[in-house]
């Protein structure tokens, strides 16, 4: 329940911030989609997550591997989280493409690598509007060095 409240708070704060951009309606939609992805991930609802993925959604993951998300560690159950906070710092919308950039704080759990550790990282997510709907097309996430 705490995670749900956190996600709703993040989405609400992001929506208020997004009202100052040149294309607020698209940016607000992307912020909502980003929030839903986090919520689905934390609840383990991968089927719902995939509904917003392009068939060729590619991830350059924090383990330095480029994978099709449908065959990656999240989808296979090898990577789960007890905490996942995304802080969107910038959204750029150009025609049918939206680029989302920011920071994440995550805590992997279960049999995930680094289970129980707090990990800070930078991310970039790319959304494309295809056939009338926005789909996640690409993602890059890199851990921030602690030194």
C-alpha positions in Angstrom: 0.0 0.0 0.0 2.9 2.4 0.8 4.3 1.8 -2.7 1.0 2.6 -4.3 0.7 5.8 -2.3 4.3 6.7 -3.3 3.6 6.1 -7.0 0.4 8.2 -6.9 2.3 11.0 -5.1 5.1 10.9 -7.7 2.6 10.9 -10.6 0.7 13.9 -9.0 3.9 15.9 -8.4 5.1 15.1 -11.9 1.8 16.2 -13.4 1.9 19.6 -11.7 5.6 20.1 -12.9 4.6 19.0 -16.4 2.1 21.8 -16.8 4.9 24.3 -17.7 6.0 22.5 -20.9 5.2 23.3 -24.5 3.1 20.1 -24.9 1.6 19.5 -21.5 -1.1 17.0 -22.6 1.4 14.6 -24.2 3.9 15.1 -21.3 1.2 14.4 -18.7 0.2 11.2 -20.6 3.8 10.0 -20.7 4.2 10.7 -17.0 1.1 8.6 -16.3 2.5 5.8 -18.5 5.8 6.0 -16.6 4.0 5.8 -13.3 2.0 2.8 -14.4 5.1 1.0 -15.5 6.6 1.4 -12.0 3.3 0.3 -10.3 3.0 -2.8 -12.5 6.6 -3.7 -11.9 6.3 -3.5 -8.1 3.1 -5.5 -8.2 4.5 -8.1 -10.5 1.9 -7.5 -13.2 4.2 -8.0 -16.2 1.3 -8.7 -18.6 0.0 -5.1 -17.9 3.5 -3.7 -18.3 3.9 -5.4 -21.7 0.7 -3.8 -23.0 2.6 -0.5 -23.2 5.7 -2.0 -24.8 6.6 -1.9 -28.5 7.1 -5.5 -29.8 10.8 -4.7 -30.3 11.3 -2.8 -27.0 15.0 -2.9 -26.3 16.7 -2.3 -23.0 20.4 -1.4 -22.3 20.1 -2.7 -18.7 22.1 -2.0 -15.6 24.0 -5.2 -16.1 25.5 -3.8 -19.2 23.6 -6.0 -21.6 21.3 -5.0 -24.4 18.2 -7.2 -24.5 14.7 -7.4 -25.9 12.6 -6.6 -22.8 10.3 -9.5 -23.5 13.3 -11.9 -23.0 15.1 -9.8 -20.3 15.6 -10.4 -16.6 12.4 -8.5 -15.5 10.3 -10.6 -17.8 12.0 -13.9 -16.9 11.5 -13.2 -13.2 15.2 -13.0 -12.5 14.9 -9.3 -11.5 12.3 -8.1 -9.0 12.1 -5.1 -6.7 10.8 -4.3 -3.3 11.3 -0.6 -4.0 11.4 1.4 -7.2 11.3 5.2 -7.2 11.6 7.1 -10.5 12.2 10.8 -10.5 11.5 12.3 -14.0 13.7 15.3 -14.5 13.0 16.0 -18.2 10.7 15.0 -20.9 11.3 16.0 -24.5 8.5 15.5 -27.1 9.2 15.7 -30.8 6.4 14.6 -33.1 5.7 10.9 -32.3 8.7 10.4 -29.9 9.1 11.2 -26.2 12.4 10.9 -24.4 12.2 10.7 -20.6 15.3 11.3 -18.5 16.0 11.2 -14.8 17.1 9.2 -11.7 15.9 6.0 -10.0 16.4 4.5 -6.6 15.7 0.8 -6.5 16.1 -2.1 -4.1 16.2 -5.5 -5.8 14.7 -8.4 -3.9 14.3 -12.2 -4.0 16.9 -13.9 -6.1 17.8 -10.7 -7.9 21.4 -9.6 -8.2 22.2 -7.2 -5.3 19.0 -8.1 -3.5 18.5 -5.8 -0.5 20.9 -3.1 -1.6 19.8 0.4 -2.4 20.9 1.3 -5.9 20.9 4.8 -7.4 20.9 5.0 -11.2 20.3 7.3 -14.2 17.8 6.3 -16.8 16.5 7.3 -20.2 13.2 5.9 -21.6 12.1 6.4 -25.2 8.4 6.3 -26.1 7.0 6.3 -29.6 3.5 6.8 -30.8 2.6 3.9 -33.1 -0.9 3.1 -34.4 -2.4 5.8 -32.3 -0.9 4.8 -28.9 2.3 5.5 -27.0 4.6 2.5 -26.6 7.9 2.1 -24.8 10.5 1.6 -27.5 13.9 1.8 -25.7 15.4 2.2 -22.3 18.9 2.7 -20.8 19.6 2.5 -17.1 23.1 2.8 -15.5 24.1 2.6 -11.9 25.7 5.7 -10.4 29.1 4.9 -9.1 29.3 5.3 -5.3 32.8 6.7 -5.0 
